[in-house]
Amino acid sequence: MLRSLFYLLFVQGAVVAFPDILHDTLGFKSGLFSRLPEVRNPGSELSNKRDVSYDATTNISTVLWVIEDTYEGQTFFDTFHFYTGPDPTNFVDEQTAYNSSLAYVTPDNKIIMQGDNTTWLPQGVNRSSVRISSQAVYNTGLFILDLDMAPWGCAVWPAFWTLGSGVWPYNGEIDILEGVHDNSHNQVTWHTAPGCTLTPTTNFTGTIDQINGVDNLECNSLINDNAGCSVTEWSNASYGPYFDAQGGGAFAMKWDEEGIAVWSFYRAAIPQDIVQGEPNPTNWGSPVASLAPQTCNMTEYFANHSIIFDITFCGDWAGNSYATSGCPGTCPERLMDPANFVNASWIINSLKVYKKATLSGGASNGVAEYPISAVMGWIVIGLILNFGLLTL
């Protein structure tokens, strides 16, 4: 009788309060969960018990970051579209990319995307490359890219970014990793509709980019030649040859109701929580760039984003800045020789997207709320049962 009462009051209550624990988040399944009837919460299953982490929001609630999508290995390209629209770069279709070895996965699961580095071109002909966008779309999340190499070189303009649906820029654009030529500093940029601005007092380590000697806080991309608002990283290991020489690294973008923040880490500095699949942004220090919600509503200006990788040659940024870049000749001349593009390659290990669930305190933007007391009760019960102190 006592055993049954204990089960009803504590165990069943905890199941209702925190059903995702049934899927082995805390590792007690072997002892406790094998003895309980399974309770499912559709859509909340964890694909990997390591791919979960904790964070804290401004209202003192504790947040669980749960894996939503993993892009890696031999199936990486299965969930991306290949873009072939008009552009100064000749972006090729999926089959052409595979046939030309512009996109492939190595036997050790490295994802390769690169520009054509074998074909001589007449002047004025666009060089072939790839641009892919995710089939999935996102509204907030924690996006973490682990890569060994990002493209660089004279006339090269690569980017890892997210783009909102519909007419640009009304659902926003977030440029997480972007640069041109052989620069050594990554530039983080937001492109939005009118009404969104950077808050200069926000805590980040990068430098706000200027227009005519004045910090450009205006993210409205319908003015200032579509510039948006941008922040340049301080680290000279955040883009280009030095980043690649360090063995690459990781880039993280957190987008939620508290704003949009970006961190970058060269290989030796990647936090262990990322390596272990348990990312916790509160452990990473100040971001390199951050857009605060006080002057830019996150749900109004950013919606329905797909993830994009591309390698552009010349184009608006690399083409227009070529004359002052220190690169030889002109941008069209540079495109002719394939040997100029041996470093125009992405080498990616994985891209992971995490979603946010609130453990206690207020919940917003569709995140789930679970009482901390229920979680602690679960832990105690699991320990008791695992050590055989109680039999249900």
Contacts in CASP RR format, 6 or more apart in sequence:
PFRMAT RR
TARGET T0000
AUTHOR 0000-0000-0000
METHOD contacts of the structure
MODEL  1
MLRSLFYLLFVQGAVVAFPDILHDTLGFKSGLFSRLPEVRNPGSELSNKR
DVSYDATTNISTVLWVIEDTYEGQTFFDTFHFYTGPDPTNFVDEQTAYNS
SLAYVTPDNKIIMQGDNTTWLPQGVNRSSVRISSQAVYNTGLFILDLDMA
PWGCAVWPAFWTLGSGVWPYNGEIDILEGVHDNSHNQVTWHTAPGCTLTP
TTNFTGTIDQINGVDNLECNSLINDNAGCSVTEWSNASYGPYFDAQGGGA
FAMKWDEEGIAVWSFYRAAIPQDIVQGEPNPTNWGSPVASLAPQTCNMTE
YFANHSIIFDITFCGDWAGNSYATSGCPGTCPERLMDPANFVNASWIINS
LKVYKKATLSGGASNGVAEYPISAVMGWIVIGLILNFGLLTL
3 390 0 8 1.000
3 391 0 8 1.000
3 392 0 8 1.000
6 390 0 8 1.000
6 392 0 8 1.000
7 392 0 8 1.000
10 377 0 8 1.000
10 381 0 8 1.000
11 36 0 8 1.000
11 381 0 8 1.000
11 392 0 8 1.000
13 374 0 8 1.000
14 21 0 8 1.000
14 374 0 8 1.000
14 375 0 8 1.000
14 377 0 8 1.000
14 378 0 8 1.000
14 381 0 8 1.000
15 22 0 8 1.000
15 36 0 8 1.000
15 39 0 8 1.000
16 39 0 8 1.000
17 370 0 8 1.000
17 371 0 8 1.000
17 374 0 8 1.000
17 375 0 8 1.000
18 370 0 8 1.000
18 371 0 8 1.000
18 374 0 8 1.000
18 375 0 8 1.000
18 378 0 8 1.000
19 39 0 8 1.000
19 40 0 8 1.000
19 41 0 8 1.000
19 44 0 8 1.000
20 41 0 8 1.000
20 44 0 8 1.000
20 45 0 8 1.000
20 46 0 8 1.000
20 66 0 8 1.000
20 357 0 8 1.000
20 370 0 8 1.000
21 28 0 8 1.000
21 375 0 8 1.000
21 378 0 8 1.000
22 29 0 8 1.000
22 33 0 8 1.000
22 36 0 8 1.000
22 38 0 8 1.000
22 39 0 8 1.000
22 40 0 8 1.000
23 29 0 8 1.000
23 45 0 8 1.000
23 46 0 8 1.000
23 49 0 8 1.000
24 33 0 8 1.000
24 46 0 8 1.000
24 49 0 8 1.000
25 46 0 8 1.000
25 49 0 8 1.000
25 52 0 8 1.000
26 49 0 8 1.000
26 378 0 8 1.000
26 379 0 8 1.000
27 49 0 8 1.000
28 378 0 8 1.000
28 379 0 8 1.000
28 382 0 8 1.000
28 383 0 8 1.000
28 385 0 8 1.000
28 386 0 8 1.000
30 386 0 8 1.000
31 382 0 8 1.000
31 385 0 8 1.000
31 386 0 8 1.000
32 381 0 8 1.000
32 382 0 8 1.000
32 385 0 8 1.000
32 386 0 8 1.000
35 385 0 8 1.000
35 392 0 8 1.000
36 392 0 8 1.000
44 66 0 8 1.000
44 357 0 8 1.000
44 368 0 8 1.000
46 52 0 8 1.000
46 66 0 8 1.000
46 67 0 8 1.000
47 67 0 8 1.000
47 70 0 8 1.000
48 67 0 8 1.000
48 70 0 8 1.000
48 277 0 8 1.000
50 276 0 8 1.000
50 277 0 8 1.000
50 278 0 8 1.000
51 66 0 8 1.000
51 67 0 8 1.000
51 70 0 8 1.000
51 277 0 8 1.000
51 278 0 8 1.000
51 352 0 8 1.000
51 354 0 8 1.000
52 64 0 8 1.000
52 65 0 8 1.000
52 66 0 8 1.000
52 67 0 8 1.000
52 278 0 8 1.000
53 64 0 8 1.000
53 65 0 8 1.000
53 273 0 8 1.000
53 277 0 8 1.000
53 278 0 8 1.000
53 279 0 8 1.000
53 280 0 8 1.000
53 354 0 8 1.000
54 62 0 8 1.000
54 63 0 8 1.000
54 64 0 8 1.000
54 65 0 8 1.000
54 280 0 8 1.000
54 359 0 8 1.000
55 62 0 8 1.000
55 63 0 8 1.000
55 64 0 8 1.000
55 65 0 8 1.000
55 280 0 8 1.000
55 281 0 8 1.000
55 282 0 8 1.000
55 356 0 8 1.000
56 62 0 8 1.000
56 63 0 8 1.000
56 282 0 8 1.000
57 63 0 8 1.000
57 258 0 8 1.000
57 358 0 8 1.000
58 258 0 8 1.000
59 361 0 8 1.000
59 362 0 8 1.000
60 361 0 8 1.000
61 358 0 8 1.000
61 359 0 8 1.000
61 360 0 8 1.000
61 361 0 8 1.000
61 362 0 8 1.000
61 363 0 8 1.000
62 358 0 8 1.000
62 359 0 8 1.000
62 360 0 8 1.000
62 372 0 8 1.000
63 356 0 8 1.000
63 357 0 8 1.000
63 358 0 8 1.000
63 359 0 8 1.000
63 367 0 8 1.000
64 356 0 8 1.000
64 357 0 8 1.000
64 358 0 8 1.000
64 359 0 8 1.000
64 370 0 8 1.000
65 142 0 8 1.000
65 279 0 8 1.000
65 280 0 8 1.000
65 354 0 8 1.000
65 355 0 8 1.000
65 356 0 8 1.000
65 357 0 8 1.000
66 354 0 8 1.000
66 355 0 8 1.000
66 356 0 8 1.000
66 357 0 8 1.000
67 352 0 8 1.000
67 353 0 8 1.000
67 354 0 8 1.000
67 355 0 8 1.000
68 141 0 8 1.000
68 353 0 8 1.000
68 354 0 8 1.000
68 355 0 8 1.000
69 79 0 8 1.000
69 136 0 8 1.000
69 352 0 8 1.000
69 353 0 8 1.000
70 350 0 8 1.000
70 351 0 8 1.000
70 352 0 8 1.000
70 353 0 8 1.000
71 79 0 8 1.000
71 80 0 8 1.000
71 134 0 8 1.000
71 350 0 8 1.000
71 351 0 8 1.000
71 352 0 8 1.000
71 353 0 8 1.000
72 109 0 8 1.000
72 111 0 8 1.000
72 349 0 8 1.000
72 350 0 8 1.000
72 351 0 8 1.000
73 105 0 8 1.000
73 109 0 8 1.000
73 111 0 8 1.000
73 350 0 8 1.000
74 105 0 8 1.000
74 109 0 8 1.000
76 105 0 8 1.000
76 111 0 8 1.000
76 348 0 8 1.000
77 94 0 8 1.000
77 103 0 8 1.000
77 105 0 8 1.000
77 111 0 8 1.000
77 132 0 8 1.000
79 134 0 8 1.000
79 135 0 8 1.000
79 136 0 8 1.000
80 132 0 8 1.000
80 133 0 8 1.000
80 134 0 8 1.000
80 135 0 8 1.000
81 132 0 8 1.000
81 133 0 8 1.000
81 134 0 8 1.000
81 135 0 8 1.000
82 91 0 8 1.000
82 92 0 8 1.000
82 93 0 8 1.000
82 94 0 8 1.000
82 97 0 8 1.000
82 103 0 8 1.000
82 130 0 8 1.000
82 131 0 8 1.000
82 132 0 8 1.000
83 91 0 8 1.000
83 131 0 8 1.000
83 132 0 8 1.000
83 133 0 8 1.000
83 310 0 8 1.000
84 91 0 8 1.000
84 92 0 8 1.000
84 93 0 8 1.000
85 91 0 8 1.000
87 126 0 8 1.000
87 131 0 8 1.000
87 312 0 8 1.000
87 315 0 8 1.000
88 126 0 8 1.000
88 312 0 8 1.000
88 313 0 8 1.000
88 314 0 8 1.000
88 315 0 8 1.000
89 126 0 8 1.000
89 127 0 8 1.000
89 128 0 8 1.000
89 129 0 8 1.000
89 131 0 8 1.000
89 310 0 8 1.000
89 311 0 8 1.000
89 312 0 8 1.000
89 313 0 8 1.000
89 314 0 8 1.000
89 315 0 8 1.000
90 126 0 8 1.000
90 127 0 8 1.000
90 128 0 8 1.000
90 129 0 8 1.000
91 128 0 8 1.000
91 129 0 8 1.000
91 130 0 8 1.000
91 131 0 8 1.000
91 310 0 8 1.000
92 100 0 8 1.000
92 102 0 8 1.000
92 128 0 8 1.000
92 129 0 8 1.000
92 130 0 8 1.000
94 103 0 8 1.000
96 102 0 8 1.000
96 128 0 8 1.000
97 103 0 8 1.000
97 130 0 8 1.000
98 104 0 8 1.000
100 116 0 8 1.000
100 128 0 8 1.000
101 112 0 8 1.000
101 114 0 8 1.000
102 113 0 8 1.000
102 114 0 8 1.000
102 115 0 8 1.000
102 116 0 8 1.000
102 128 0 8 1.000
102 129 0 8 1.000
102 130 0 8 1.000
103 112 0 8 1.000
103 113 0 8 1.000
103 114 0 8 1.000
103 130 0 8 1.000
103 132 0 8 1.000
104 112 0 8 1.000
105 111 0 8 1.000
105 112 0 8 1.000
106 112 0 8 1.000
109 349 0 8 1.000
110 148 0 8 1.000
110 347 0 8 1.000
110 348 0 8 1.000
110 349 0 8 1.000
111 346 0 8 1.000
111 347 0 8 1.000
111 348 0 8 1.000
111 349 0 8 1.000
112 345 0 8 1.000
112 346 0 8 1.000
112 347 0 8 1.000
112 348 0 8 1.000
113 130 0 8 1.000
113 132 0 8 1.000
113 309 0 8 1.000
113 311 0 8 1.000
113 345 0 8 1.000
113 346 0 8 1.000
113 348 0 8 1.000
114 129 0 8 1.000
114 130 0 8 1.000
114 151 0 8 1.000
114 311 0 8 1.000
114 341 0 8 1.000
114 344 0 8 1.000
114 345 0 8 1.000
114 346 0 8 1.000
115 127 0 8 1.000
115 128 0 8 1.000
115 129 0 8 1.000
115 130 0 8 1.000
115 151 0 8 1.000
115 311 0 8 1.000
115 313 0 8 1.000
115 341 0 8 1.000
115 344 0 8 1.000
115 345 0 8 1.000
116 127 0 8 1.000
116 128 0 8 1.000
116 129 0 8 1.000
116 338 0 8 1.000
116 341 0 8 1.000
117 338 0 8 1.000
117 339 0 8 1.000
117 341 0 8 1.000
117 342 0 8 1.000
117 344 0 8 1.000
118 338 0 8 1.000
119 127 0 8 1.000
119 128 0 8 1.000
119 338 0 8 1.000
120 336 0 8 1.000
120 337 0 8 1.000
120 338 0 8 1.000
121 127 0 8 1.000
121 335 0 8 1.000
121 336 0 8 1.000
121 338 0 8 1.000
122 336 0 8 1.000
123 332 0 8 1.000
123 333 0 8 1.000
123 335 0 8 1.000
123 336 0 8 1.000
124 332 0 8 1.000
124 335 0 8 1.000
125 335 0 8 1.000
126 313 0 8 1.000
126 335 0 8 1.000
127 313 0 8 1.000
127 335 0 8 1.000
127 341 0 8 1.000
129 310 0 8 1.000
129 311 0 8 1.000
129 312 0 8 1.000
129 313 0 8 1.000
129 344 0 8 1.000
130 309 0 8 1.000
130 310 0 8 1.000
130 311 0 8 1.000
131 308 0 8 1.000
131 309 0 8 1.000
131 310 0 8 1.000
131 311 0 8 1.000
131 312 0 8 1.000
132 308 0 8 1.000
132 309 0 8 1.000
132 310 0 8 1.000
133 163 0 8 1.000
133 306 0 8 1.000
133 307 0 8 1.000
133 308 0 8 1.000
134 306 0 8 1.000
134 307 0 8 1.000
134 308 0 8 1.000
135 306 0 8 1.000
136 306 0 8 1.000
136 307 0 8 1.000
136 353 0 8 1.000
137 164 0 8 1.000
137 165 0 8 1.000
137 304 0 8 1.000
137 305 0 8 1.000
137 306 0 8 1.000
138 162 0 8 1.000
138 255 0 8 1.000
138 304 0 8 1.000
138 305 0 8 1.000
138 306 0 8 1.000
138 307 0 8 1.000
138 353 0 8 1.000
139 299 0 8 1.000
139 302 0 8 1.000
139 303 0 8 1.000
139 304 0 8 1.000
139 305 0 8 1.000
139 365 0 8 1.000
140 255 0 8 1.000
140 256 0 8 1.000
140 257 0 8 1.000
140 298 0 8 1.000
140 355 0 8 1.000
140 356 0 8 1.000
140 365 0 8 1.000
141 254 0 8 1.000
141 255 0 8 1.000
141 256 0 8 1.000
141 353 0 8 1.000
141 354 0 8 1.000
141 355 0 8 1.000
141 356 0 8 1.000
142 252 0 8 1.000
142 253 0 8 1.000
142 254 0 8 1.000
142 255 0 8 1.000
142 279 0 8 1.000
142 281 0 8 1.000
142 353 0 8 1.000
142 354 0 8 1.000
142 355 0 8 1.000
142 356 0 8 1.000
143 162 0 8 1.000
143 176 0 8 1.000
143 252 0 8 1.000
143 253 0 8 1.000
143 254 0 8 1.000
143 255 0 8 1.000
143 307 0 8 1.000
143 351 0 8 1.000
143 352 0 8 1.000
143 353 0 8 1.000
143 354 0 8 1.000
144 250 0 8 1.000
144 251 0 8 1.000
144 252 0 8 1.000
144 274 0 8 1.000
144 279 0 8 1.000
144 351 0 8 1.000
144 352 0 8 1.000
144 353 0 8 1.000
144 354 0 8 1.000
145 160 0 8 1.000
145 176 0 8 1.000
145 177 0 8 1.000
145 250 0 8 1.000
145 251 0 8 1.000
145 252 0 8 1.000
145 348 0 8 1.000
145 350 0 8 1.000
145 351 0 8 1.000
146 249 0 8 1.000
146 250 0 8 1.000
146 270 0 8 1.000
146 274 0 8 1.000
146 348 0 8 1.000
146 349 0 8 1.000
146 350 0 8 1.000
146 351 0 8 1.000
147 248 0 8 1.000
147 249 0 8 1.000
147 250 0 8 1.000
147 251 0 8 1.000
147 346 0 8 1.000
147 347 0 8 1.000
147 348 0 8 1.000
147 349 0 8 1.000
148 244 0 8 1.000
148 247 0 8 1.000
148 248 0 8 1.000
148 249 0 8 1.000
148 347 0 8 1.000
148 348 0 8 1.000
148 349 0 8 1.000
149 244 0 8 1.000
149 247 0 8 1.000
149 248 0 8 1.000
149 343 0 8 1.000
149 345 0 8 1.000
149 346 0 8 1.000
149 347 0 8 1.000
150 158 0 8 1.000
150 160 0 8 1.000
150 177 0 8 1.000
150 239 0 8 1.000
150 240 0 8 1.000
150 243 0 8 1.000
150 244 0 8 1.000
150 248 0 8 1.000
150 346 0 8 1.000
151 158 0 8 1.000
151 311 0 8 1.000
151 343 0 8 1.000
151 344 0 8 1.000
151 345 0 8 1.000
151 346 0 8 1.000
152 158 0 8 1.000
152 179 0 8 1.000
152 181 0 8 1.000
152 182 0 8 1.000
152 183 0 8 1.000
152 239 0 8 1.000
152 240 0 8 1.000
152 241 0 8 1.000
152 244 0 8 1.000
152 343 0 8 1.000
152 344 0 8 1.000
153 181 0 8 1.000
153 182 0 8 1.000
153 240 0 8 1.000
153 327 0 8 1.000
153 340 0 8 1.000
153 341 0 8 1.000
153 343 0 8 1.000
153 344 0 8 1.000
154 181 0 8 1.000
154 182 0 8 1.000
154 322 0 8 1.000
154 325 0 8 1.000
154 326 0 8 1.000
154 327 0 8 1.000
154 328 0 8 1.000
154 334 0 8 1.000
154 340 0 8 1.000
155 181 0 8 1.000
155 313 0 8 1.000
155 314 0 8 1.000
155 318 0 8 1.000
155 319 0 8 1.000
155 322 0 8 1.000
155 327 0 8 1.000
155 331 0 8 1.000
155 334 0 8 1.000
155 335 0 8 1.000
155 340 0 8 1.000
156 180 0 8 1.000
156 181 0 8 1.000
156 311 0 8 1.000
156 312 0 8 1.000
156 313 0 8 1.000
156 318 0 8 1.000
156 341 0 8 1.000
156 343 0 8 1.000
156 344 0 8 1.000
157 178 0 8 1.000
157 179 0 8 1.000
157 180 0 8 1.000
157 311 0 8 1.000
157 312 0 8 1.000
157 313 0 8 1.000
157 314 0 8 1.000
157 315 0 8 1.000
157 317 0 8 1.000
157 318 0 8 1.000
157 319 0 8 1.000
158 177 0 8 1.000
158 178 0 8 1.000
158 179 0 8 1.000
158 309 0 8 1.000
158 310 0 8 1.000
158 311 0 8 1.000
158 312 0 8 1.000
158 344 0 8 1.000
158 346 0 8 1.000
159 175 0 8 1.000
159 177 0 8 1.000
159 178 0 8 1.000
159 179 0 8 1.000
159 308 0 8 1.000
159 309 0 8 1.000
159 310 0 8 1.000
159 312 0 8 1.000
160 176 0 8 1.000
160 177 0 8 1.000
160 178 0 8 1.000
160 251 0 8 1.000
160 307 0 8 1.000
160 308 0 8 1.000
160 309 0 8 1.000
161 173 0 8 1.000
161 174 0 8 1.000
161 175 0 8 1.000
161 176 0 8 1.000
161 177 0 8 1.000
161 178 0 8 1.000
161 307 0 8 1.000
161 308 0 8 1.000
162 173 0 8 1.000
162 174 0 8 1.000
162 176 0 8 1.000
162 253 0 8 1.000
162 305 0 8 1.000
162 306 0 8 1.000
162 307 0 8 1.000
162 308 0 8 1.000
163 172 0 8 1.000
163 173 0 8 1.000
163 305 0 8 1.000
163 306 0 8 1.000
163 308 0 8 1.000
164 171 0 8 1.000
164 172 0 8 1.000
164 173 0 8 1.000
164 302 0 8 1.000
164 303 0 8 1.000
164 304 0 8 1.000
164 305 0 8 1.000
164 306 0 8 1.000
165 171 0 8 1.000
165 303 0 8 1.000
165 304 0 8 1.000
165 305 0 8 1.000
165 306 0 8 1.000
166 304 0 8 1.000
168 191 0 8 1.000
168 221 0 8 1.000
169 191 0 8 1.000
169 192 0 8 1.000
169 193 0 8 1.000
169 221 0 8 1.000
169 222 0 8 1.000
169 226 0 8 1.000
170 193 0 8 1.000
171 301 0 8 1.000
171 302 0 8 1.000
171 303 0 8 1.000
171 304 0 8 1.000
171 305 0 8 1.000
172 190 0 8 1.000
172 191 0 8 1.000
172 192 0 8 1.000
172 193 0 8 1.000
172 301 0 8 1.000
172 302 0 8 1.000
172 303 0 8 1.000
172 305 0 8 1.000
173 189 0 8 1.000
173 190 0 8 1.000
173 191 0 8 1.000
173 192 0 8 1.000
173 221 0 8 1.000
174 189 0 8 1.000
174 190 0 8 1.000
174 253 0 8 1.000
174 255 0 8 1.000
174 260 0 8 1.000
174 302 0 8 1.000
174 305 0 8 1.000
175 187 0 8 1.000
175 188 0 8 1.000
175 189 0 8 1.000
175 190 0 8 1.000
175 191 0 8 1.000
175 230 0 8 1.000
176 188 0 8 1.000
176 251 0 8 1.000
176 253 0 8 1.000
176 262 0 8 1.000
177 186 0 8 1.000
177 239 0 8 1.000
177 251 0 8 1.000
177 264 0 8 1.000
178 186 0 8 1.000
178 187 0 8 1.000
178 188 0 8 1.000
178 189 0 8 1.000
179 186 0 8 1.000
179 187 0 8 1.000
179 239 0 8 1.000
179 240 0 8 1.000
179 317 0 8 1.000
180 317 0 8 1.000
180 318 0 8 1.000
180 321 0 8 1.000
180 325 0 8 1.000
181 318 0 8 1.000
181 321 0 8 1.000
181 322 0 8 1.000
181 325 0 8 1.000
181 326 0 8 1.000
181 327 0 8 1.000
182 240 0 8 1.000
182 241 0 8 1.000
182 327 0 8 1.000
183 239 0 8 1.000
183 240 0 8 1.000
184 236 0 8 1.000
184 237 0 8 1.000
184 238 0 8 1.000
184 239 0 8 1.000
184 240 0 8 1.000
184 241 0 8 1.000
184 242 0 8 1.000
184 243 0 8 1.000
185 232 0 8 1.000
185 233 0 8 1.000
185 234 0 8 1.000
185 235 0 8 1.000
185 236 0 8 1.000
185 238 0 8 1.000
185 239 0 8 1.000
186 232 0 8 1.000
186 233 0 8 1.000
186 235 0 8 1.000
186 238 0 8 1.000
186 239 0 8 1.000
186 251 0 8 1.000
186 264 0 8 1.000
186 288 0 8 1.000
187 209 0 8 1.000
187 230 0 8 1.000
187 231 0 8 1.000
187 232 0 8 1.000
187 233 0 8 1.000
187 239 0 8 1.000
188 230 0 8 1.000
188 231 0 8 1.000
188 232 0 8 1.000
188 233 0 8 1.000
188 262 0 8 1.000
188 288 0 8 1.000
188 289 0 8 1.000
189 227 0 8 1.000
189 228 0 8 1.000
189 229 0 8 1.000
189 230 0 8 1.000
189 231 0 8 1.000
190 196 0 8 1.000
190 198 0 8 1.000
190 219 0 8 1.000
190 228 0 8 1.000
190 229 0 8 1.000
190 230 0 8 1.000
190 260 0 8 1.000
190 291 0 8 1.000
190 296 0 8 1.000
191 219 0 8 1.000
191 221 0 8 1.000
191 226 0 8 1.000
191 228 0 8 1.000
192 219 0 8 1.000
192 220 0 8 1.000
192 221 0 8 1.000
192 228 0 8 1.000
192 296 0 8 1.000
192 301 0 8 1.000
192 302 0 8 1.000
193 220 0 8 1.000
193 221 0 8 1.000
193 222 0 8 1.000
193 301 0 8 1.000
194 220 0 8 1.000
194 222 0 8 1.000
195 219 0 8 1.000
195 220 0 8 1.000
195 296 0 8 1.000
195 301 0 8 1.000
196 219 0 8 1.000
196 220 0 8 1.000
196 229 0 8 1.000
196 291 0 8 1.000
196 295 0 8 1.000
196 296 0 8 1.000
196 297 0 8 1.000
196 301 0 8 1.000
197 217 0 8 1.000
197 218 0 8 1.000
197 219 0 8 1.000
197 229 0 8 1.000
197 295 0 8 1.000
197 296 0 8 1.000
198 208 0 8 1.000
198 215 0 8 1.000
198 216 0 8 1.000
198 217 0 8 1.000
198 218 0 8 1.000
198 219 0 8 1.000
198 229 0 8 1.000
198 231 0 8 1.000
198 291 0 8 1.000
198 292 0 8 1.000
198 295 0 8 1.000
198 296 0 8 1.000
199 217 0 8 1.000
199 291 0 8 1.000
199 292 0 8 1.000
199 294 0 8 1.000
199 295 0 8 1.000
200 208 0 8 1.000
200 215 0 8 1.000
200 217 0 8 1.000
202 290 0 8 1.000
202 291 0 8 1.000
202 292 0 8 1.000
203 286 0 8 1.000
203 287 0 8 1.000
203 290 0 8 1.000
204 231 0 8 1.000
204 261 0 8 1.000
204 286 0 8 1.000
204 287 0 8 1.000
204 288 0 8 1.000
204 289 0 8 1.000
204 290 0 8 1.000
205 233 0 8 1.000
205 234 0 8 1.000
205 286 0 8 1.000
205 287 0 8 1.000
205 288 0 8 1.000
206 231 0 8 1.000
206 232 0 8 1.000
206 233 0 8 1.000
206 234 0 8 1.000
206 288 0 8 1.000
206 289 0 8 1.000
207 231 0 8 1.000
207 232 0 8 1.000
207 234 0 8 1.000
208 215 0 8 1.000
208 216 0 8 1.000
208 217 0 8 1.000
208 229 0 8 1.000
208 230 0 8 1.000
208 231 0 8 1.000
209 215 0 8 1.000
209 216 0 8 1.000
209 229 0 8 1.000
209 230 0 8 1.000
209 231 0 8 1.000
209 232 0 8 1.000
210 216 0 8 1.000
211 224 0 8 1.000
211 227 0 8 1.000
216 224 0 8 1.000
216 227 0 8 1.000
216 228 0 8 1.000
216 229 0 8 1.000
216 230 0 8 1.000
217 229 0 8 1.000
218 224 0 8 1.000
218 228 0 8 1.000
218 229 0 8 1.000
219 228 0 8 1.000
219 229 0 8 1.000
219 291 0 8 1.000
219 296 0 8 1.000
219 301 0 8 1.000
220 228 0 8 1.000
221 227 0 8 1.000
221 228 0 8 1.000
226 316 0 8 1.000
229 291 0 8 1.000
231 288 0 8 1.000
231 289 0 8 1.000
233 239 0 8 1.000
233 264 0 8 1.000
233 288 0 8 1.000
233 289 0 8 1.000
234 288 0 8 1.000
235 264 0 8 1.000
235 266 0 8 1.000
235 288 0 8 1.000
236 242 0 8 1.000
237 243 0 8 1.000
237 246 0 8 1.000
237 266 0 8 1.000
238 264 0 8 1.000
238 266 0 8 1.000
238 288 0 8 1.000
241 343 0 8 1.000
243 249 0 8 1.000
243 266 0 8 1.000
244 343 0 8 1.000
246 266 0 8 1.000
246 267 0 8 1.000
246 268 0 8 1.000
247 266 0 8 1.000
247 267 0 8 1.000
248 266 0 8 1.000
248 267 0 8 1.000
249 264 0 8 1.000
249 265 0 8 1.000
249 266 0 8 1.000
249 267 0 8 1.000
249 270 0 8 1.000
250 264 0 8 1.000
250 265 0 8 1.000
250 270 0 8 1.000
250 274 0 8 1.000
251 262 0 8 1.000
251 263 0 8 1.000
251 264 0 8 1.000
251 265 0 8 1.000
252 262 0 8 1.000
252 263 0 8 1.000
252 264 0 8 1.000
252 265 0 8 1.000
252 274 0 8 1.000
252 279 0 8 1.000
252 281 0 8 1.000
252 284 0 8 1.000
253 260 0 8 1.000
253 261 0 8 1.000
253 262 0 8 1.000
254 260 0 8 1.000
254 261 0 8 1.000
254 262 0 8 1.000
254 281 0 8 1.000
254 287 0 8 1.000
255 298 0 8 1.000
255 302 0 8 1.000
256 298 0 8 1.000
256 356 0 8 1.000
256 365 0 8 1.000
257 293 0 8 1.000
257 298 0 8 1.000
257 299 0 8 1.000
257 364 0 8 1.000
257 365 0 8 1.000
258 293 0 8 1.000
259 290 0 8 1.000
259 291 0 8 1.000
259 292 0 8 1.000
259 293 0 8 1.000
259 296 0 8 1.000
259 298 0 8 1.000
260 290 0 8 1.000
260 291 0 8 1.000
260 298 0 8 1.000
260 302 0 8 1.000
261 281 0 8 1.000
261 287 0 8 1.000
261 289 0 8 1.000
261 290 0 8 1.000
261 291 0 8 1.000
262 287 0 8 1.000
262 288 0 8 1.000
262 289 0 8 1.000
262 290 0 8 1.000
263 281 0 8 1.000
263 284 0 8 1.000
263 285 0 8 1.000
263 287 0 8 1.000
263 288 0 8 1.000
264 288 0 8 1.000
265 271 0 8 1.000
265 274 0 8 1.000
271 279 0 8 1.000
271 280 0 8 1.000
271 283 0 8 1.000
271 284 0 8 1.000
273 279 0 8 1.000
273 280 0 8 1.000
273 283 0 8 1.000
277 352 0 8 1.000
279 354 0 8 1.000
299 365 0 8 1.000
307 351 0 8 1.000
307 353 0 8 1.000
309 346 0 8 1.000
309 348 0 8 1.000
311 344 0 8 1.000
311 345 0 8 1.000
311 346 0 8 1.000
312 318 0 8 1.000
313 335 0 8 1.000
313 341 0 8 1.000
313 344 0 8 1.000
314 322 0 8 1.000
314 331 0 8 1.000
314 332 0 8 1.000
314 334 0 8 1.000
314 335 0 8 1.000
315 331 0 8 1.000
318 331 0 8 1.000
319 331 0 8 1.000
322 330 0 8 1.000
322 331 0 8 1.000
322 334 0 8 1.000
323 330 0 8 1.000
327 334 0 8 1.000
328 334 0 8 1.000
334 340 0 8 1.000
355 367 0 8 1.000
356 365 0 8 1.000
356 367 0 8 1.000
357 367 0 8 1.000
357 368 0 8 1.000
357 370 0 8 1.000
358 367 0 8 1.000
358 368 0 8 1.000
358 369 0 8 1.000
358 370 0 8 1.000
359 369 0 8 1.000
359 370 0 8 1.000
359 371 0 8 1.000
359 372 0 8 1.000
359 375 0 8 1.000
360 369 0 8 1.000
360 370 0 8 1.000
360 371 0 8 1.000
360 372 0 8 1.000
361 369 0 8 1.000
362 369 0 8 1.000
363 369 0 8 1.000
384 390 0 8 1.000
385 392 0 8 1.000
END
